[in-house]
Amino acid sequence: MTSSTTSRGAAMRALLSLAIGSFGIGMTEFVVMGLLPNIARELVPGTWAASPDDAIAQAGWLISLYALGVVVGAPTIAGSVARFPRHRVMIVLAVALAFFTLLTVIAPTFELVAASRFLAGLPHGAYFGIGALVAADVLGPGNRAKGVAFVLTGLTIANVVGVPLGTLLGQQVGWRAAFAVVTAIFALAAICIALFVP
């Protein structure tokens, strides 16, 4: 095995590790949309009994709060971690995504689920921003665009495959099961980043 082959293999493992995280982000952001009736039925049963449409609208705040977390977290986190090694920052971001998504799984009330969704949105923008820089460094100056595109492929695959499967799982088994799978994906991403991202 040549050193160039080894280098390419190491680069692909690093990019795949980052893409796993972006796959998880795509799922955690969008899978909730197809599960709003399930979430509303469990978390706001009184409103659901009176008006399912109102209950679904209330559950829709989970989408808005996640988006708010993204808006707040992207500049705040990216700016505050600029002086730390990117490798460590990416591990922390993946762990944070796993932890906050786990909170969504175990939170017993609508209010706590809503808070967990806001928190889960905080690392979103920083993960993509810093992950793009890491991917660019992995492949070098001539292939930076390829590295960034590879990482974003995880988001695309999540939208095409992950979200429909997660929605199906959530509808058949329970919405918490879908977020449990996303938690596991983030945990896997954190492990892979720790092992393979320079």
N, C-alpha and C positions, 0 to 999 in steps of 0.2 A: 504494500500500500504506500503510495507516494504521499509526501507532505501536503501537496496541493489537494489530493483527495481527502486527506484527514482534515484539512482546513475547511474544505467545502462541507464535509460532513458535520463538523463542529458548528459551522455557520447555520446549516439547516436545522440542527437541533435547537440552537438558540432562537431562531426565527419561529420554529414550530412551538416552542415553549411560550413565546409572546403571543402567538396566534391562538393558543388555547385560552389564554386570558381574554383576548378580544372576543372569542367565541362565547365565553361565559357572559361577558358584558352585553353582547347582542341578545342573549337569552334573557338575562335578568331585566333588561330594559323593556323588551317587547312581549315576553310571554304573558305578562300580567293582563294584556289587553283581551286576550281570549278567555281569561279566567275570571273576569270581573263578576259575572253572575254567581259563580261558585264562591268567590270571596265575599260578595255582598250577602249571600244567603247565610253564610256562617258568622260573619263578623257584625252585621247589622240586621239581625233577624226580625226585630220589631219593625224597622222600616221596610224590610222585604215583605213582611206579612201585609202591611198597609199598601205598599206600592213598590213592586219590584223595580220599576223604572227609576224611582227616586233612590232606591238602595244602590242600584248600579251606578247612578250618577255620583253618589257619595263615595263609592268604592273607586270611582275614577280619579279621586284626589290622590290615590296612590301613584298614578302616572305623573300627575303634576308635581307632586312632592319629590319624586325621583329626579325629574327634570330640573327642579329648583336646586337640588343637591349638586347636579352636574354644573349648573351655572355658578353656584357659590364655590364649589370645590376646585374647579379647573384653574382659575388664576391664583386662588389662595394657596393650594397645596403645591402647585408647580413652582410658585415663587418662593415658598418657604423651605423647599427641599433642594434648591439649586446647588447648594454647597456640599451636599452629601453625594457619595458614590451612587451612580445611577443603578448599578446592580442591586445594591441594598434597598434603594428606594422602590424598585420594581417588586422586590420580594414583599416589602411592607405593604405596598398597594394591593398586591394579589391577596395577601393575608387579610387585609382590611375588607376587601370585597367578599371574601369567604365568610368572615366573621359577621359582617352586617347582613349578609344574605341569610346566614344561619339565624340571626335574630328574627328575620321575617318568618322563618320556618316555625320558630318556637313561641313567638309573641302571641299572647292569649286574647288581646283586645284589638279593636280597630285602631285605637290611638297609638298603641305600641307598634303595630304593623306599619302605620303611617310614618312614625318616627324612624323605624328601621329602613324604610324605603328612601327617606331623605338622606340618611347616613350612607346607604349603599350607593347613592348617586355621587357622593363627594369625591371618591377616588377615580371616577369614570374618566373625566377629562385629562387628569394628570397621567393616568395609565396610558392613554393613547398618545399624549404629547411626549412624555418621556420615553415610552416604548418606541415611538418613531425615531427618536434620536439614537436609542440603543441599536435598533435595527440598521440604521444608516451606518453606524460605526462598525457593526459586525461585518458588513459586506464591503466597506471601503468607499472612497469617493466616487468611483466609477459606477457603482451599482446601488447607490442609496435609494433611488426611487423604487427599485425592485424590492429592497428590504422593507420599506414602508408599505408597499402594496401587499407583500406577503403577510405582514401582520394584520392588515385590514381585511385580508381574505377570511380570517376567522369570523369577523363581523358579518360578512356576506354569507358564509356558510350557515351561521346561526340563523339568519333571516330566512334562508331557503329551507333548511333542514331542521335545525335545532328548535326554533320557535314552534313550528307545527307539531313536532314530536312532543315537545314540552307541554303544549296546550292539550294534546290528546291525553298525555299522562295525567295532567292536572284534572281533566274532566272525568277520566275514568277512575283514578285512584284517589284524587284529592289535590287541591291546589298547592298544599304544603309539600307534597311529594315532588312537584315540578321544581320548586325552589330548593328542595333538598338536593336534587340532582345538580342544580346550578352551583350550590355550595361546594359539592364534591369537585366540580369542574374547576372552580377557583382554587381549591386546595391543591389539585393536581398541577395547576399552572404555577402556584407558588413553589411547589417542590421542583418542578422542571426548571423554573427560572433559577432557583438556587443551585441546581446541578449543572445547567448547561449554558446559562447566559454569562458572558464574561464581565 
